[in-house]
């Protein structure tokens, strides 16, 4: 393979889907992880391996990565996009529901990092990109679990960057806000209601955010864009 393997989680929709398409257009072999994979068509679809895996399941995620690496070589980049947002009074949410949200939003990212970090350290090369949220620094009044997990991701990136700098591993935290996805569906509301709750802001396209993530990746390995907030120009949120 002329280009290294990239792993994308949450690759079936939204930001993850857009990121997968952006890397596919650059002719990278891809492992696309999601609970319900959907085909990603294109001229290099023979270099794309889908995996029906929940990132909360470490063993399944590890097996999927190992299978992709056996075919395409070691993972040079992982983009952790898997996630969702659920709202509602914290005191009324089922404990199992809250626990699963933490499993995906925080433990799922830790799982992805844990799977690839050892070989990255051995090679002294690799890039870890975590898609967080503007909520990692400016929490909203709803979605307490979501915002707490995103704040943890920002802290994780900072800590990991310090521990892995000597190993030439880049750790990048991308904190977007107001990106046009189907996140409202997990919230159980329509897109119109979602917009109204946010004050009817402008939205960034998921493909535009994917271009920014690709830009961060395409910098020389000696250059790391550690933390980037991406918001519509017309928004004063944050």
Secondary structure, DSSP 8 states (H G I E B T S, - for coil): --S-EEEEESTTSHHHHHHHHHHHHTT--EEEEESS-----STTGGGEEEEE--TT-HHHHHHHHHHHHHHH-SEEEEEE-------S-GGGS-HHHHHHHHIIIIIHHHHHHHHHHHHHHHHT-EEEEEE--GGGTS--SS-HHHHHHHHHHHHHHHHHHHHHGGGTEEEEEEEE-SEESSHHHHHTS-HHHHHHHHTS---EEHHHHHHHHHHHHHS-TT----EEEE--TT----
